[in-house]
Amino acid sequence: MSGNIAVVYEKGVLRPLRPLNLPERTRLEIRIVETDEGDMTDAEKAYQVLMQAGLVRPSASAELEPISEKARLQAADAYGQAGPLSDWIIAERDDL
């Protein structure tokens, strides 16, 4: 098992908020990231609930480096020159 899980710290023990499918006495490495649900948006809260239920997995994009403003502008320009996506989809359907 690998990934993020939500836990609560109670009486000196980290307790997972959902069951873990792990054999007893499995050794794990834990990275502590404190969250304050009071500062979370509704979308962030919904994502946390879905993640805790095992319905979504953490995004790999959290490990990606942000792109530069120049690269972002070049990508936006390239997408703009390609035309509307709907035109591409319609053309692709016509080819079938």
Rosetta constraint file for C-alpha pairs under 8 A:
AtomPair CA 1 CA 21 HARMONIC 7.61 0.50
AtomPair CA 1 CA 22 HARMONIC 7.41 0.50
AtomPair CA 3 CA 57 HARMONIC 7.43 0.50
AtomPair CA 3 CA 58 HARMONIC 6.92 0.50
AtomPair CA 4 CA 57 HARMONIC 7.90 0.50
AtomPair CA 4 CA 58 HARMONIC 6.70 0.50
AtomPair CA 5 CA 16 HARMONIC 6.96 0.50
AtomPair CA 5 CA 17 HARMONIC 7.72 0.50
AtomPair CA 5 CA 18 HARMONIC 7.98 0.50
AtomPair CA 5 CA 51 HARMONIC 7.50 0.50
AtomPair CA 5 CA 52 HARMONIC 6.41 0.50
AtomPair CA 6 CA 16 HARMONIC 6.00 0.50
AtomPair CA 6 CA 17 HARMONIC 5.77 0.50
AtomPair CA 6 CA 18 HARMONIC 7.73 0.50
AtomPair CA 6 CA 48 HARMONIC 7.84 0.50
AtomPair CA 6 CA 52 HARMONIC 6.32 0.50
AtomPair CA 7 CA 14 HARMONIC 6.08 0.50
AtomPair CA 7 CA 15 HARMONIC 5.24 0.50
AtomPair CA 7 CA 16 HARMONIC 4.16 0.50
AtomPair CA 7 CA 17 HARMONIC 5.24 0.50
AtomPair CA 8 CA 14 HARMONIC 5.65 0.50
AtomPair CA 8 CA 15 HARMONIC 5.29 0.50
AtomPair CA 8 CA 16 HARMONIC 6.46 0.50
AtomPair CA 8 CA 17 HARMONIC 6.88 0.50
AtomPair CA 9 CA 13 HARMONIC 5.57 0.50
AtomPair CA 9 CA 14 HARMONIC 4.50 0.50
AtomPair CA 9 CA 15 HARMONIC 6.20 0.50
AtomPair CA 10 CA 14 HARMONIC 6.44 0.50
AtomPair CA 10 CA 15 HARMONIC 7.12 0.50
AtomPair CA 16 CA 20 HARMONIC 7.60 0.50
AtomPair CA 17 CA 52 HARMONIC 6.98 0.50
AtomPair CA 18 CA 52 HARMONIC 6.23 0.50
AtomPair CA 18 CA 53 HARMONIC 7.04 0.50
AtomPair CA 22 CA 26 HARMONIC 6.65 0.50
AtomPair CA 36 CA 40 HARMONIC 6.89 0.50
AtomPair CA 37 CA 45 HARMONIC 7.23 0.50
AtomPair CA 40 CA 44 HARMONIC 5.75 0.50
AtomPair CA 40 CA 45 HARMONIC 6.18 0.50
AtomPair CA 41 CA 45 HARMONIC 6.25 0.50
AtomPair CA 42 CA 46 HARMONIC 6.11 0.50
AtomPair CA 43 CA 47 HARMONIC 6.16 0.50
AtomPair CA 44 CA 48 HARMONIC 6.21 0.50
AtomPair CA 45 CA 49 HARMONIC 6.30 0.50
AtomPair CA 46 CA 50 HARMONIC 6.22 0.50
AtomPair CA 47 CA 51 HARMONIC 6.03 0.50
AtomPair CA 47 CA 56 HARMONIC 7.88 0.50
AtomPair CA 48 CA 52 HARMONIC 6.03 0.50
AtomPair CA 49 CA 53 HARMONIC 6.18 0.50
AtomPair CA 50 CA 54 HARMONIC 6.32 0.50
AtomPair CA 50 CA 55 HARMONIC 5.28 0.50
AtomPair CA 50 CA 56 HARMONIC 5.83 0.50
AtomPair CA 51 CA 55 HARMONIC 5.82 0.50
AtomPair CA 51 CA 56 HARMONIC 4.95 0.50
AtomPair CA 51 CA 57 HARMONIC 5.96 0.50
AtomPair CA 51 CA 58 HARMONIC 7.30 0.50
AtomPair CA 60 CA 64 HARMONIC 7.27 0.50
AtomPair CA 67 CA 71 HARMONIC 6.27 0.50
AtomPair CA 67 CA 72 HARMONIC 6.59 0.50
AtomPair CA 68 CA 72 HARMONIC 6.21 0.50
AtomPair CA 69 CA 73 HARMONIC 6.17 0.50
AtomPair CA 70 CA 74 HARMONIC 6.24 0.50
AtomPair CA 71 CA 75 HARMONIC 6.18 0.50
AtomPair CA 72 CA 76 HARMONIC 6.19 0.50
AtomPair CA 73 CA 77 HARMONIC 6.11 0.50
AtomPair CA 74 CA 78 HARMONIC 6.21 0.50
AtomPair CA 75 CA 79 HARMONIC 6.17 0.50
AtomPair CA 76 CA 80 HARMONIC 6.04 0.50
AtomPair CA 77 CA 81 HARMONIC 6.26 0.50
AtomPair CA 78 CA 82 HARMONIC 6.46 0.50
AtomPair CA 79 CA 83 HARMONIC 7.10 0.50
AtomPair CA 80 CA 84 HARMONIC 7.86 0.50
AtomPair CA 83 CA 87 HARMONIC 7.27 0.50
AtomPair CA 83 CA 88 HARMONIC 7.95 0.50
AtomPair CA 84 CA 88 HARMONIC 6.98 0.50
AtomPair CA 85 CA 89 HARMONIC 6.34 0.50
AtomPair CA 86 CA 90 HARMONIC 6.14 0.50
AtomPair CA 87 CA 91 HARMONIC 6.09 0.50
AtomPair CA 88 CA 92 HARMONIC 6.09 0.50
AtomPair CA 89 CA 93 HARMONIC 6.22 0.50
AtomPair CA 90 CA 94 HARMONIC 6.24 0.50
AtomPair CA 91 CA 95 HARMONIC 6.40 0.50
AtomPair CA 92 CA 96 HARMONIC 6.79 0.50
